Amino acid sequence: MLAKNGYVIVDVADFWELVDKYVSYVELAKIGTNYARRMNQLSNRIFGEVVRPTNSKSYKVVKMFSEKPMQLRRDIIDYYPRHIETHNLIMKLRHYGLFRDEHQDFKEEMKRTRALRGKVKPKKGEGKKAMKK
């Protein structure tokens, strides 16, 4: 093998020798001997796979536990836009005078004019029912 410009050049004969070794390893792992079974389990443990053969139901549970929890996944957390935080930020900017919300200004003006005309709701304990008692 020669290294040239960061690439490894492999002789064709060496390549097929490596392939034969890999194929023979896979065939050894399939043999039902105790040694082959334990080596296969060890290989699965090292590479984070299921150690013993399981059915599809059990594998679904294994897959679920191997994934990141839902509350830590960004795509789940950021699914909906952050309306509450945005509203609070805009209200703070409005309070500082850096943002103009015409609808909110209109509502406040209507509330102010109702107060000037005496049409505000009475405080708790000062209404008609409370005056009767």
C-alpha positions in Angstrom: 0.0 0.0 0.0 1.3 3.4 -0.9 0.0 6.7 0.4 -0.2 9.4 -2.3 -1.8 12.9 -1.7 -3.8 11.6 1.3 -5.3 8.6 -0.7 -4.3 5.0 0.0 -3.6 3.0 -3.1 -4.2 -0.7 -2.6 -3.0 -3.4 -4.8 -5.9 -5.5 -6.2 -4.5 -8.7 -4.8 -4.2 -7.1 -1.3 -7.8 -5.9 -1.6 -9.2 -9.3 -2.5 -7.2 -10.8 0.4 -8.8 -8.3 2.8 -12.3 -9.2 1.4 -11.6 -12.9 1.8 -10.6 -12.4 5.4 -13.7 -10.4 6.1 -15.9 -13.0 4.4 -14.3 -15.8 6.4 -14.9 -13.8 9.7 -18.6 -13.4 8.8 -18.8 -17.1 8.0 -17.1 -17.9 11.4 -19.6 -15.7 13.2 -22.5 -17.6 11.6 -21.3 -21.0 12.8 -23.3 -22.2 15.8 -20.3 -23.0 18.1 -20.2 -21.6 21.6 -17.1 -19.6 20.8 -18.7 -18.0 17.7 -21.9 -17.2 19.5 -20.0 -15.5 22.4 -17.7 -13.6 19.9 -20.8 -12.4 18.1 -22.4 -11.2 21.4 -19.2 -9.4 22.3 -19.1 -7.7 18.8 -22.7 -6.6 19.2 -21.9 -5.2 22.7 -18.9 -3.3 21.4 -20.8 -1.7 18.5 -23.9 -0.9 20.5 -26.2 -3.4 18.8 -28.7 -5.8 20.4 -26.6 -8.5 22.1 -29.1 -11.4 21.8 -31.4 -12.0 18.9 -34.8 -10.5 19.6 -38.2 -10.3 17.9 -39.5 -7.1 16.3 -41.5 -6.0 19.3 -38.5 -6.1 21.6 -36.3 -4.5 19.0 -38.8 -1.6 18.9 -38.3 -1.0 22.6 -34.5 -1.2 22.2 -34.7 1.4 19.4 -37.0 3.7 21.5 -34.5 3.6 24.4 -31.5 4.1 22.1 -32.9 7.4 20.7 -32.6 10.8 22.3 -35.5 11.6 24.7 -38.4 13.7 23.2 -37.9 16.6 25.7 -34.2 17.0 24.5 -34.9 16.9 20.8 -34.7 20.3 19.1 -37.1 19.4 16.3 -39.8 18.5 18.9 -39.1 21.5 21.2 -39.1 24.1 18.5 -42.1 22.7 16.6 -44.4 25.6 17.4 -43.3 29.2 17.3 -42.6 30.9 20.6 -45.7 33.2 20.7 -45.6 33.9 24.5 -42.0 34.9 24.6 -42.4 37.1 21.4 -45.5 38.8 22.9 -43.6 39.5 26.2 -40.7 41.0 24.3 -42.9 43.2 22.2 -44.8 44.4 25.3 -41.4 45.3 26.9 -40.3 47.2 23.8 -43.6 49.0 23.7 -43.2 50.0 27.4 -39.7 51.4 26.5 -41.2 53.3 23.5 -39.3 51.3 20.9 -42.4 49.5 19.4 -45.8 50.9 18.4 -48.8 48.6 18.7 -51.8 50.5 17.3 -54.4 47.9 18.4 -53.1 48.0 22.0 -53.1 51.8 21.9 -56.7 51.7 20.6 -57.8 49.4 23.4 -56.1 51.5 26.1 -57.7 54.7 24.6 -61.2 53.0 24.7 -60.6 52.0 28.3 -59.6 55.5 29.2 -62.6 57.1 27.5 -65.0 54.7 29.3 -63.4 55.6 32.6 -63.9 59.3 31.8 -67.6 58.6 31.1 -68.0 56.6 34.4 -68.6 53.3 32.6 -65.8 51.2 34.4 -66.7 48.0 36.2 -67.0 48.4 40.0 -64.4 46.9 42.2 -65.2 43.7 44.1 -67.5 44.4 47.0 -68.7 47.8 45.6 -71.3 46.5 43.1 -75.2 46.6 43.3 -75.4 43.3 45.2 -72.9 44.4 47.8 -74.7 47.7 48.3 -78.0 45.8 49.0 -76.6 43.9 52.0 
